[in-house]
């Protein structure tokens, strides 16, 4: 029987392969960030940025734009990739997330079957309603840093993590 990893050092990250690749996008303007309350899928009920799985043949940037358009009916502008997050869940699921910021969006965010838009003041981010890892890397992203993080989760509970960040160029 295979041992389920609960610590980062129990995983060979050189050969680790995620089940899925995905994106997250955070539109930041006028001291606010555009968040969503997810209505379905991984993290349903939680607050996060819009995003989703990268389709075959699609780049991370193309996915970032498409997912925001699908989830909120707006087009993000001024996108910049800011970080990477590698998640391993003890049930075997794994995902590599490419994190983007955007300087604005065209149109007014709309509620859809997938998401409810939430313009949130940067000093009022509802971390208690988000994934546990968000309070670790999101402040760095908002401060203009780039980052790469690795996380192990048991459902909603974060078991282990590490994060490396750098000032943006």
VMD Tcl script that builds the backbone (N, CA, C; Angstrom):
set m [mol new atoms 507]
animate dup $m
set s [atomselect $m all]
$s set {name element resname resid chain x y z} {
  {N N UNK 1 A 0.846 -1.192 0.000}
  {CA C UNK 1 A 0.000 0.000 0.000}
  {C C UNK 1 A 0.887 1.250 0.000}
  {N N UNK 2 A 0.559 2.184 -0.858}
  {CA C UNK 2 A 1.371 3.393 -1.007}
  {C C UNK 2 A 1.104 4.359 0.153}
  {N N UNK 3 A 2.178 4.965 0.663}
  {CA C UNK 3 A 2.058 5.926 1.749}
  {C C UNK 3 A 1.562 7.260 1.183}
  {N N UNK 4 A 0.601 7.850 1.871}
  {CA C UNK 4 A 0.065 9.147 1.460}
  {C C UNK 4 A 0.969 10.241 2.019}
  {N N UNK 5 A 1.518 11.113 1.161}
  {CA C UNK 5 A 2.404 12.169 1.662}
  {C C UNK 5 A 1.611 13.228 2.437}
  {N N UNK 6 A 2.161 13.591 3.601}
  {CA C UNK 6 A 1.557 14.666 4.388}
  {C C UNK 6 A 2.555 15.794 4.644}
  {N N UNK 7 A 3.802 15.606 4.193}
  {CA C UNK 7 A 4.851 16.617 4.311}
  {C C UNK 7 A 5.487 16.838 2.945}
  {N N UNK 8 A 5.929 18.050 2.696}
  {CA C UNK 8 A 6.546 18.382 1.408}
  {C C UNK 8 A 7.749 17.489 1.096}
  {N N UNK 9 A 8.548 17.168 2.111}
  {CA C UNK 9 A 9.760 16.383 1.855}
  {C C UNK 9 A 9.463 14.918 1.550}
  {N N UNK 10 A 8.211 14.511 1.593}
  {CA C UNK 10 A 7.820 13.155 1.226}
  {C C UNK 10 A 7.469 13.032 -0.260}
  {N N UNK 11 A 7.572 14.138 -0.984}
  {CA C UNK 11 A 7.249 14.174 -2.414}
  {C C UNK 11 A 8.510 14.501 -3.202}
  {N N UNK 12 A 8.731 13.785 -4.295}
  {CA C UNK 12 A 9.838 14.104 -5.200}
  {C C UNK 12 A 9.326 15.190 -6.160}
  {N N UNK 13 A 9.592 16.431 -5.822}
  {CA C UNK 13 A 9.064 17.556 -6.605}
  {C C UNK 13 A 9.725 17.659 -7.979}
  {N N UNK 14 A 10.871 17.000 -8.174}
  {CA C UNK 14 A 11.524 17.016 -9.491}
  {C C UNK 14 A 10.725 16.205 -10.511}
  {N N UNK 15 A 10.021 15.180 -10.041}
  {CA C UNK 15 A 9.252 14.323 -10.957}
  {C C UNK 15 A 7.741 14.489 -10.767}
  {N N UNK 16 A 7.331 15.315 -9.814}
  {CA C UNK 16 A 5.911 15.537 -9.516}
  {C C UNK 16 A 5.180 16.028 -10.760}
  {N N UNK 17 A 4.054 15.448 -11.053}
  {CA C UNK 17 A 3.238 15.873 -12.191}
  {C C UNK 17 A 1.814 16.128 -11.707}
  {N N UNK 18 A 1.270 17.305 -11.964}
  {CA C UNK 18 A -0.093 17.584 -11.527}
  {C C UNK 18 A -1.121 16.883 -12.408}
  {N N UNK 19 A -2.270 16.609 -11.821}
  {CA C UNK 19 A -3.405 16.090 -12.584}
  {C C UNK 19 A -3.913 17.185 -13.529}
  {N N UNK 20 A -3.959 18.437 -13.034}
  {CA C UNK 20 A -4.451 19.561 -13.826}
  {C C UNK 20 A -3.509 20.760 -13.722}
  {N N UNK 21 A -3.572 21.609 -14.752}
  {CA C UNK 21 A -2.964 22.936 -14.743}
  {C C UNK 21 A -4.125 23.925 -14.766}
  {N N UNK 22 A -3.981 25.038 -14.038}
  {CA C UNK 22 A -5.081 25.997 -13.938}
  {C C UNK 22 A -4.531 27.406 -13.758}
  {N N UNK 23 A -5.454 28.362 -13.721}
  {CA C UNK 23 A -5.098 29.764 -13.516}
  {C C UNK 23 A -5.969 30.383 -12.432}
  {N N UNK 24 A -5.461 31.457 -11.857}
  {CA C UNK 24 A -6.214 32.352 -10.986}
  {C C UNK 24 A -5.887 33.765 -11.438}
  {N N UNK 25 A -6.879 34.652 -11.419}
  {CA C UNK 25 A -6.682 36.035 -11.852}
  {C C UNK 25 A -7.228 36.973 -10.779}
  {N N UNK 26 A -6.454 38.005 -10.466}
  {CA C UNK 26 A -6.869 39.010 -9.499}
  {C C UNK 26 A -6.798 40.378 -10.173}
  {N N UNK 27 A -7.960 40.951 -10.497}
  {CA C UNK 27 A -8.036 42.298 -11.069}
  {C C UNK 27 A -7.905 43.272 -9.905}
  {N N UNK 28 A -6.884 44.139 -9.985}
  {CA C UNK 28 A -6.622 45.097 -8.901}
  {C C UNK 28 A -6.739 46.500 -9.471}
  {N N UNK 29 A -7.678 47.286 -8.933}
  {CA C UNK 29 A -7.825 48.683 -9.358}
  {C C UNK 29 A -8.462 49.496 -8.236}
  {N N UNK 30 A -8.080 50.740 -8.146}
  {CA C UNK 30 A -8.662 51.676 -7.174}
  {C C UNK 30 A -8.698 51.112 -5.758}
  {N N UNK 31 A -7.579 50.542 -5.299}
  {CA C UNK 31 A -7.453 49.991 -3.945}
  {C C UNK 31 A -8.439 48.864 -3.651}
  {N N UNK 32 A -8.886 48.193 -4.723}
  {CA C UNK 32 A -9.768 47.046 -4.560}
  {C C UNK 32 A -9.272 45.893 -5.430}
  {N N UNK 33 A -9.685 44.681 -5.044}
  {CA C UNK 33 A -9.389 43.489 -5.826}
  {C C UNK 33 A -10.711 42.792 -6.132}
  {N N UNK 34 A -10.812 42.273 -7.347}
  {CA C UNK 34 A -12.014 41.565 -7.763}
  {C C UNK 34 A -11.882 40.099 -7.352}
  {N N UNK 35 A -12.694 39.691 -6.396}
  {CA C UNK 35 A -12.749 38.307 -5.941}
  {C C UNK 35 A -14.078 37.705 -6.379}
  {N N UNK 36 A -14.205 36.404 -6.186}
  {CA C UNK 36 A -15.472 35.730 -6.472}
  {C C UNK 36 A -15.819 34.803 -5.315}
  {N N UNK 37 A -17.110 34.550 -5.165}
  {CA C UNK 37 A -17.558 33.436 -4.345}
  {C C UNK 37 A -17.881 32.323 -5.334}
  {N N UNK 38 A -17.108 31.229 -5.246}
  {CA C UNK 38 A -17.273 30.114 -6.184}
  {C C UNK 38 A -18.600 29.415 -5.914}
  {N N UNK 39 A -19.312 29.140 -6.988}
  {CA C UNK 39 A -20.617 28.498 -6.851}
  {C C UNK 39 A -20.571 27.006 -7.140}
  {N N UNK 40 A -19.476 26.529 -7.781}
  {CA C UNK 40 A -19.354 25.097 -8.065}
  {C C UNK 40 A -17.893 24.745 -8.314}
  {N N UNK 41 A -17.600 23.451 -8.348}
  {CA C UNK 41 A -16.237 22.991 -8.602}
  {C C UNK 41 A -15.380 22.997 -7.347}
  {N N UNK 42 A -14.075 22.793 -7.530}
  {CA C UNK 42 A -13.130 22.767 -6.425}
  {C C UNK 42 A -13.203 24.085 -5.660}
  {N N UNK 43 A -13.449 24.005 -4.364}
  {CA C UNK 43 A -13.545 25.213 -3.550}
  {C C UNK 43 A -14.893 25.898 -3.600}
  {N N UNK 44 A -15.939 25.205 -4.041}
  {CA C UNK 44 A -17.285 25.796 -4.088}
  {C C UNK 44 A -17.644 26.354 -2.710}
  {N N UNK 45 A -18.185 27.573 -2.701}
  {CA C UNK 45 A -18.543 28.243 -1.461}
  {C C UNK 45 A -17.450 29.146 -0.934}
  {N N UNK 46 A -16.216 28.913 -1.335}
  {CA C UNK 46 A -15.092 29.730 -0.877}
  {C C UNK 46 A -14.971 30.998 -1.731}
  {N N UNK 47 A -14.258 31.956 -1.178}
  {CA C UNK 47 A -13.912 33.170 -1.915}
  {C C UNK 47 A -12.513 32.979 -2.489}
  {N N UNK 48 A -12.336 33.387 -3.745}
  {CA C UNK 48 A -11.058 33.227 -4.436}
  {C C UNK 48 A -11.033 34.213 -5.592}
  {N N UNK 49 A -10.026 34.113 -6.435}
  {CA C UNK 49 A -10.017 34.858 -7.682}
  {C C UNK 49 A -10.667 33.998 -8.750}
  {N N UNK 50 A -11.165 34.601 -9.829}
  {CA C UNK 50 A -11.684 33.789 -10.928}
  {C C UNK 50 A -10.555 33.006 -11.589}
  {N N UNK 51 A -10.895 31.868 -12.142}
  {CA C UNK 51 A -9.901 31.045 -12.806}
  {C C UNK 51 A -10.426 29.645 -13.021}
  {N N UNK 52 A -9.583 28.808 -13.581}
  {CA C UNK 52 A -9.992 27.437 -13.826}
  {C C UNK 52 A -8.941 26.672 -14.596}
  {N N UNK 53 A -9.341 25.495 -15.023}
  {CA C UNK 53 A -8.416 24.564 -15.680}
  {C C UNK 53 A -8.030 25.028 -17.080}
  {N N UNK 54 A -6.749 24.830 -17.393}
  {CA C UNK 54 A -6.223 25.138 -18.720}
  {C C UNK 54 A -6.647 24.024 -19.671}
  {N N UNK 55 A -7.243 24.392 -20.799}
  {CA C UNK 55 A -7.668 23.428 -21.808}
  {C C UNK 55 A -6.474 22.958 -22.638}
  {N N UNK 56 A -6.553 21.750 -23.215}
  {CA C UNK 56 A -5.473 21.267 -24.084}
  {C C UNK 56 A -5.189 22.270 -25.211}
  {N N UNK 57 A -3.897 22.573 -25.415}
  {CA C UNK 57 A -3.486 23.502 -26.466}
  {C C UNK 57 A -3.597 24.968 -26.093}
  {N N UNK 58 A -4.089 25.261 -24.905}
  {CA C UNK 58 A -4.291 26.638 -24.458}
  {C C UNK 58 A -3.111 27.056 -23.579}
  {N N UNK 59 A -2.671 28.299 -23.701}
  {CA C UNK 59 A -1.627 28.811 -22.813}
  {C C UNK 59 A -2.268 29.240 -21.490}
  {N N UNK 60 A -1.440 29.420 -20.479}
  {CA C UNK 60 A -1.943 29.897 -19.192}
  {C C UNK 60 A -2.593 31.274 -19.350}
  {N N UNK 61 A -1.987 32.151 -20.147}
  {CA C UNK 61 A -2.551 33.488 -20.354}
  {C C UNK 61 A -3.909 33.407 -21.056}
  {N N UNK 62 A -4.017 32.587 -22.090}
  {CA C UNK 62 A -5.305 32.423 -22.789}
  {C C UNK 62 A -6.372 31.890 -21.839}
  {N N UNK 63 A -5.987 30.945 -20.993}
  {CA C UNK 63 A -6.922 30.397 -20.016}
  {C C UNK 63 A -7.360 31.469 -19.014}
  {N N UNK 64 A -6.411 32.267 -18.554}
  {CA C UNK 64 A -6.736 33.311 -17.576}
  {C C UNK 64 A -7.811 34.243 -18.117}
  {N N UNK 65 A -7.643 34.681 -19.360}
  {CA C UNK 65 A -8.626 35.571 -19.978}
  {C C UNK 65 A -9.966 34.850 -20.146}
  {N N UNK 66 A -9.933 33.636 -20.691}
  {CA C UNK 66 A -11.169 32.887 -20.945}
  {C C UNK 66 A -11.945 32.633 -19.658}
  {N N UNK 67 A -11.253 32.224 -18.612}
  {CA C UNK 67 A -11.947 31.899 -17.363}
  {C C UNK 67 A -12.611 33.131 -16.742}
  {N N UNK 68 A -11.943 34.284 -16.767}
  {CA C UNK 68 A -12.563 35.502 -16.233}
  {C C UNK 68 A -13.785 35.864 -17.081}
  {N N UNK 69 A -13.657 35.733 -18.403}
  {CA C UNK 69 A -14.798 36.024 -19.281}
  {C C UNK 69 A -15.970 35.096 -18.987}
  {N N UNK 70 A -15.693 33.793 -18.796}
  {CA C UNK 70 A -16.757 32.828 -18.525}
  {C C UNK 70 A -17.388 33.037 -17.154}
  {N N UNK 71 A -16.562 33.298 -16.143}
  {CA C UNK 71 A -17.068 33.368 -14.778}
  {C C UNK 71 A -17.709 34.697 -14.426}
  {N N UNK 72 A -17.251 35.800 -15.034}
  {CA C UNK 72 A -17.736 37.123 -14.638}
  {C C UNK 72 A -18.227 37.984 -15.793}
  {N N UNK 73 A -18.105 37.484 -17.027}
  {CA C UNK 73 A -18.572 38.198 -18.218}
  {C C UNK 73 A -17.866 39.535 -18.428}
  {N N UNK 74 A -16.580 39.586 -18.039}
  {CA C UNK 74 A -15.716 40.736 -18.303}
  {C C UNK 74 A -14.398 40.222 -18.865}
  {N N UNK 75 A -13.661 41.109 -19.508}
  {CA C UNK 75 A -12.351 40.747 -20.049}
  {C C UNK 75 A -11.269 41.443 -19.241}
  {N N UNK 76 A -10.372 40.671 -18.608}
  {CA C UNK 76 A -9.293 41.306 -17.849}
  {C C UNK 76 A -8.278 41.946 -18.788}
  {N N UNK 77 A -7.699 43.055 -18.359}
  {CA C UNK 77 A -6.698 43.756 -19.157}
  {C C UNK 77 A -5.448 43.978 -18.302}
  {N N UNK 78 A -4.309 44.144 -18.980}
  {CA C UNK 78 A -3.057 44.387 -18.281}
  {C C UNK 78 A -2.617 43.199 -17.446}
  {N N UNK 79 A -2.753 41.991 -17.990}
  {CA C UNK 79 A -2.395 40.787 -17.237}
  {C C UNK 79 A -0.891 40.617 -17.104}
  {N N UNK 80 A -0.487 40.111 -15.934}
  {CA C UNK 80 A 0.913 39.864 -15.635}
  {C C UNK 80 A 0.986 38.616 -14.766}
  {N N UNK 81 A 1.760 37.604 -15.198}
  {CA C UNK 81 A 1.888 36.407 -14.373}
  {C C UNK 81 A 2.751 36.732 -13.166}
  {N N UNK 82 A 2.252 36.411 -11.985}
  {CA C UNK 82 A 2.928 36.784 -10.744}
  {C C UNK 82 A 3.443 35.618 -9.937}
  {N N UNK 83 A 2.861 34.424 -10.144}
  {CA C UNK 83 A 3.312 33.319 -9.316}
  {C C UNK 83 A 2.822 31.973 -9.791}
  {N N UNK 84 A 3.353 30.952 -9.113}
  {CA C UNK 84 A 2.959 29.570 -9.363}
  {C C UNK 84 A 2.686 28.900 -8.022}
  {N N UNK 85 A 1.632 28.111 -7.981}
  {CA C UNK 85 A 1.265 27.376 -6.779}
  {C C UNK 85 A 1.101 25.907 -7.143}
  {N N UNK 86 A 1.785 25.046 -6.410}
  {CA C UNK 86 A 1.714 23.604 -6.644}
  {C C UNK 86 A 0.989 22.987 -5.459}
  {N N UNK 87 A -0.137 22.335 -5.736}
  {CA C UNK 87 A -0.950 21.751 -4.678}
  {C C UNK 87 A -1.010 20.242 -4.822}
  {N N UNK 88 A -0.748 19.542 -3.721}
  {CA C UNK 88 A -0.946 18.103 -3.653}
  {C C UNK 88 A -1.968 17.838 -2.549}
  {N N UNK 89 A -3.036 17.135 -2.905}
  {CA C UNK 89 A -4.041 16.735 -1.932}
  {C C UNK 89 A -3.786 15.278 -1.568}
  {N N UNK 90 A -4.044 14.916 -0.316}
  {CA C UNK 90 A -3.732 13.550 0.105}
  {C C UNK 90 A -4.644 12.509 -0.533}
  {N N UNK 91 A -5.761 12.959 -1.133}
  {CA C UNK 91 A -6.623 12.003 -1.853}
  {C C UNK 91 A -6.058 11.658 -3.238}
  {N N UNK 92 A -4.899 12.259 -3.591}
  {CA C UNK 92 A -4.246 11.969 -4.861}
  {C C UNK 92 A -4.383 13.068 -5.900}
  {N N UNK 93 A -5.351 13.973 -5.724}
  {CA C UNK 93 A -5.515 15.067 -6.684}
  {C C UNK 93 A -4.353 16.052 -6.538}
  {N N UNK 94 A -3.928 16.631 -7.669}
  {CA C UNK 94 A -2.859 17.630 -7.661}
  {C C UNK 94 A -3.127 18.639 -8.765}
  {N N UNK 95 A -2.672 19.877 -8.519}
  {CA C UNK 95 A -2.932 20.944 -9.482}
  {C C UNK 95 A -1.810 21.980 -9.421}
  {N N UNK 96 A -1.407 22.457 -10.598}
  {CA C UNK 96 A -0.387 23.503 -10.750}
  {C C UNK 96 A -1.135 24.754 -11.207}
  {N N UNK 97 A -1.123 25.798 -10.368}
  {CA C UNK 97 A -1.897 27.011 -10.631}
  {C C UNK 97 A -0.965 28.158 -10.996}
  {N N UNK 98 A -1.263 28.813 -12.113}
  {CA C UNK 98 A -0.543 30.004 -12.567}
  {C C UNK 98 A -1.364 31.221 -12.120}
  {N N UNK 99 A -0.753 32.095 -11.333}
  {CA C UNK 99 A -1.454 33.233 -10.750}
  {C C UNK 99 A -1.116 34.506 -11.524}
  {N N UNK 100 A -2.164 35.234 -11.902}
  {CA C UNK 100 A -2.029 36.479 -12.658}
  {C C UNK 100 A -2.675 37.630 -11.900}
  {N N UNK 101 A -2.135 38.829 -12.117}
  {CA C UNK 101 A -2.849 40.042 -11.748}
  {C C UNK 101 A -3.265 40.732 -13.046}
  {N N UNK 102 A -4.290 41.553 -12.944}
  {CA C UNK 102 A -4.745 42.370 -14.064}
  {C C UNK 102 A -4.953 43.788 -13.529}
  {N N UNK 103 A -4.694 44.764 -14.376}
  {CA C UNK 103 A -4.828 46.156 -13.938}
  {C C UNK 103 A -6.243 46.686 -14.069}
  {N N UNK 104 A -7.097 45.970 -14.826}
  {CA C UNK 104 A -8.479 46.419 -14.997}
  {C C UNK 104 A -9.253 45.328 -15.729}
  {N N UNK 105 A -10.499 45.624 -16.020}
  {CA C UNK 105 A -11.309 44.727 -16.835}
  {C C UNK 105 A -12.300 45.554 -17.643}
  {N N UNK 106 A -12.643 45.018 -18.809}
  {CA C UNK 106 A -13.622 45.672 -19.676}
  {C C UNK 106 A -14.994 45.123 -19.340}
  {N N UNK 107 A -15.914 46.028 -18.971}
  {CA C UNK 107 A -17.257 45.626 -18.600}
  {C C UNK 107 A -17.423 45.609 -17.091}
  {N N UNK 108 A -18.657 45.340 -16.670}
  {CA C UNK 108 A -18.977 45.251 -15.243}
  {C C UNK 108 A -19.167 43.778 -14.887}
  {N N UNK 109 A -18.448 43.286 -13.866}
  {CA C UNK 109 A -18.574 41.875 -13.492}
  {C C UNK 109 A -20.027 41.503 -13.185}
  {N N UNK 110 A -20.427 40.338 -13.689}
  {CA C UNK 110 A -21.797 39.853 -13.524}
  {C C UNK 110 A -21.795 38.515 -12.799}
  {N N UNK 111 A -22.844 38.265 -12.044}
  {CA C UNK 111 A -23.053 36.963 -11.414}
  {C C UNK 111 A -23.371 35.947 -12.506}
  {N N UNK 112 A -22.753 34.757 -12.401}
  {CA C UNK 112 A -23.012 33.671 -13.350}
  {C C UNK 112 A -23.285 32.385 -12.555}
  {N N UNK 113 A -23.515 31.300 -13.267}
  {CA C UNK 113 A -23.702 30.001 -12.610}
  {C C UNK 113 A -22.448 29.563 -11.861}
  {N N UNK 114 A -21.288 30.125 -12.241}
  {CA C UNK 114 A -20.019 29.719 -11.642}
  {C C UNK 114 A -19.558 30.613 -10.495}
  {N N UNK 115 A -19.927 31.903 -10.518}
  {CA C UNK 115 A -19.308 32.833 -9.576}
  {C C UNK 115 A -20.175 34.048 -9.287}
  {N N UNK 116 A -19.994 34.569 -8.075}
  {CA C UNK 116 A -20.599 35.833 -7.662}
  {C C UNK 116 A -19.440 36.820 -7.486}
  {N N UNK 117 A -19.425 37.942 -8.241}
  {CA C UNK 117 A -18.307 38.892 -8.135}
  {C C UNK 117 A -18.348 39.683 -6.829}
  {N N UNK 118 A -17.156 39.962 -6.291}
  {CA C UNK 118 A -17.023 40.714 -5.041}
  {C C UNK 118 A -15.861 41.691 -5.161}
  {N N UNK 119 A -16.144 42.976 -5.401}
  {CA C UNK 119 A -15.077 43.973 -5.324}
  {C C UNK 119 A -14.772 44.167 -3.846}
  {N N UNK 120 A -13.515 43.973 -3.460}
  {CA C UNK 120 A -13.131 43.955 -2.049}
  {C C UNK 120 A -11.990 44.931 -1.814}
  {N N UNK 121 A -12.116 45.759 -0.771}
  {CA C UNK 121 A -11.020 46.654 -0.409}
  {C C UNK 121 A -9.787 45.825 -0.071}
  {N N UNK 122 A -8.621 46.298 -0.496}
  {CA C UNK 122 A -7.385 45.546 -0.285}
  {C C UNK 122 A -7.093 45.286 1.195}
  {N N UNK 123 A -7.596 46.138 2.083}
  {CA C UNK 123 A -7.367 45.918 3.518}
  {C C UNK 123 A -8.525 45.169 4.184}
  {N N UNK 124 A -9.447 44.634 3.378}
  {CA C UNK 124 A -10.608 43.908 3.921}
  {C C UNK 124 A -10.754 42.512 3.306}
  {N N UNK 125 A -9.666 41.922 2.859}
  {CA C UNK 125 A -9.738 40.612 2.200}
  {C C UNK 125 A -10.214 39.562 3.203}
  {N N UNK 126 A -11.264 38.804 2.851}
  {CA C UNK 126 A -11.881 37.850 3.787}
  {C C UNK 126 A -11.153 36.501 3.847}
  {N N UNK 127 A -9.931 36.524 4.383}
  {CA C UNK 127 A -9.108 35.311 4.404}
  {C C UNK 127 A -9.802 34.132 5.091}
  {N N UNK 128 A -10.652 34.392 6.071}
  {CA C UNK 128 A -11.333 33.301 6.772}
  {C C UNK 128 A -12.302 32.542 5.880}
  {N N UNK 129 A -12.655 33.106 4.728}
  {CA C UNK 129 A -13.565 32.438 3.791}
  {C C UNK 129 A -12.829 31.921 2.555}
  {N N UNK 130 A -11.504 31.918 2.627}
  {CA C UNK 130 A -10.667 31.523 1.497}
  {C C UNK 130 A -9.880 30.264 1.849}
  {N N UNK 131 A -9.162 29.713 0.868}
  {CA C UNK 131 A -8.257 28.595 1.130}
  {C C UNK 131 A -7.179 29.063 2.108}
  {N N UNK 132 A -6.705 28.144 2.954}
  {CA C UNK 132 A -5.719 28.486 3.986}
  {C C UNK 132 A -4.429 29.062 3.404}
  {N N UNK 133 A -4.032 28.627 2.208}
  {CA C UNK 133 A -2.783 29.119 1.618}
  {C C UNK 133 A -2.861 30.574 1.181}
  {N N UNK 134 A -4.060 31.075 0.915}
  {CA C UNK 134 A -4.198 32.432 0.386}
  {C C UNK 134 A -3.599 33.484 1.306}
  {N N UNK 135 A -3.748 33.310 2.611}
  {CA C UNK 135 A -3.222 34.330 3.531}
  {C C UNK 135 A -1.691 34.339 3.551}
  {N N UNK 136 A -1.058 33.299 2.977}
  {CA C UNK 136 A 0.405 33.225 2.926}
  {C C UNK 136 A 0.950 33.974 1.714}
  {N N UNK 137 A 0.387 33.733 0.520}
  {CA C UNK 137 A 0.971 34.305 -0.696}
  {C C UNK 137 A 0.220 35.524 -1.232}
  {N N UNK 138 A -1.067 35.652 -0.971}
  {CA C UNK 138 A -1.827 36.774 -1.530}
  {C C UNK 138 A -1.278 38.138 -1.079}
  {N N UNK 139 A -0.909 38.325 0.192}
  {CA C UNK 139 A -0.318 39.626 0.572}
  {C C UNK 139 A 0.973 39.932 -0.192}
  {N N UNK 140 A 1.772 38.897 -0.494}
  {CA C UNK 140 A 2.999 39.112 -1.261}
  {C C UNK 140 A 2.667 39.554 -2.678}
  {N N UNK 141 A 1.672 38.907 -3.285}
  {CA C UNK 141 A 1.255 39.286 -4.629}
  {C C UNK 141 A 0.762 40.736 -4.640}
  {N N UNK 142 A -0.052 41.089 -3.650}
  {CA C UNK 142 A -0.595 42.447 -3.587}
  {C C UNK 142 A 0.494 43.482 -3.333}
  {N N UNK 143 A 1.617 43.056 -2.728}
  {CA C UNK 143 A 2.756 43.945 -2.483}
  {C C UNK 143 A 3.703 44.011 -3.680}
  {N N UNK 144 A 3.318 43.356 -4.793}
  {CA C UNK 144 A 4.109 43.447 -6.009}
  {C C UNK 144 A 5.194 42.398 -6.157}
  {N N UNK 145 A 5.178 41.363 -5.310}
  {CA C UNK 145 A 6.204 40.335 -5.393}
  {C C UNK 145 A 5.769 39.186 -6.299}
  {N N UNK 146 A 6.746 38.453 -6.790}
  {CA C UNK 146 A 6.486 37.204 -7.498}
  {C C UNK 146 A 6.788 36.077 -6.520}
  {N N UNK 147 A 6.229 34.891 -6.792}
  {CA C UNK 147 A 6.344 33.823 -5.799}
  {C C UNK 147 A 6.135 32.460 -6.432}
  {N N UNK 148 A 6.602 31.440 -5.697}
  {CA C UNK 148 A 6.312 30.054 -6.035}
  {C C UNK 148 A 6.095 29.324 -4.720}
  {N N UNK 149 A 4.963 28.637 -4.631}
  {CA C UNK 149 A 4.632 27.942 -3.406}
  {C C UNK 149 A 4.267 26.496 -3.665}
  {N N UNK 150 A 4.500 25.669 -2.646}
  {CA C UNK 150 A 4.113 24.255 -2.688}
  {C C UNK 150 A 3.300 23.978 -1.429}
  {N N UNK 151 A 2.215 23.230 -1.594}
  {CA C UNK 151 A 1.279 23.024 -0.498}
  {C C UNK 151 A 0.760 21.596 -0.504}
  {N N UNK 152 A 0.533 21.054 0.677}
  {CA C UNK 152 A -0.153 19.770 0.814}
  {C C UNK 152 A -1.421 20.017 1.620}
  {N N UNK 153 A -2.535 19.514 1.082}
  {CA C UNK 153 A -3.835 19.676 1.719}
  {C C UNK 153 A -4.489 18.329 1.970}
  {N N UNK 154 A -5.224 18.249 3.060}
  {CA C UNK 154 A -6.157 17.162 3.346}
  {C C UNK 154 A -7.525 17.819 3.309}
  {N N UNK 155 A -8.210 17.708 2.160}
  {CA C UNK 155 A -9.466 18.427 1.931}
  {C C UNK 155 A -9.209 19.926 2.117}
  {N N UNK 156 A -9.797 20.579 3.122}
  {CA C UNK 156 A -9.607 22.015 3.350}
  {C C UNK 156 A -8.411 22.341 4.246}
  {N N UNK 157 A -7.844 21.343 4.886}
  {CA C UNK 157 A -6.790 21.589 5.869}
  {C C UNK 157 A -5.408 21.564 5.214}
  {N N UNK 158 A -4.657 22.665 5.392}
  {CA C UNK 158 A -3.288 22.724 4.884}
  {C C UNK 158 A -2.383 21.999 5.874}
  {N N UNK 159 A -1.654 20.986 5.383}
  {CA C UNK 159 A -0.791 20.178 6.233}
  {C C UNK 159 A 0.652 20.657 6.240}
  {N N UNK 160 A 1.122 21.179 5.096}
  {CA C UNK 160 A 2.513 21.624 4.995}
  {C C UNK 160 A 2.612 22.582 3.816}
  {N N UNK 161 A 3.616 23.450 3.856}
  {CA C UNK 161 A 3.818 24.388 2.740}
  {C C UNK 161 A 5.220 24.972 2.787}
  {N N UNK 162 A 5.634 25.510 1.649}
  {CA C UNK 162 A 6.774 26.413 1.598}
  {C C UNK 162 A 6.505 27.416 0.489}
  {N N UNK 163 A 7.142 28.559 0.614}
  {CA C UNK 163 A 6.917 29.649 -0.328}
  {C C UNK 163 A 8.202 30.428 -0.495}
  {N N UNK 164 A 8.551 30.701 -1.753}
  {CA C UNK 164 A 9.692 31.538 -2.064}
  {C C UNK 164 A 9.146 32.741 -2.835}
  {N N UNK 165 A 9.547 33.933 -2.417}
  {CA C UNK 165 A 9.076 35.140 -3.106}
  {C C UNK 165 A 10.242 36.048 -3.444}
  {N N UNK 166 A 10.016 36.902 -4.442}
  {CA C UNK 166 A 11.023 37.842 -4.912}
  {C C UNK 166 A 10.345 39.147 -5.248}
  {N N UNK 167 A 11.007 40.275 -5.023}
  {CA C UNK 167 A 10.445 41.547 -5.487}
  {C C UNK 167 A 10.256 41.500 -7.004}
  {N N UNK 168 A 9.179 42.095 -7.476}
  {CA C UNK 168 A 8.928 42.128 -8.923}
  {C C UNK 168 A 9.969 42.997 -9.597}
  {N N UNK 169 A 10.298 42.658 -10.846}
  {CA C UNK 169 A 11.301 43.438 -11.610}
  {C C UNK 169 A 10.727 44.766 -12.042}
}
mol reanalyze $m
mol bondsrecalc $m
mol representation Tube
mol addrep $m
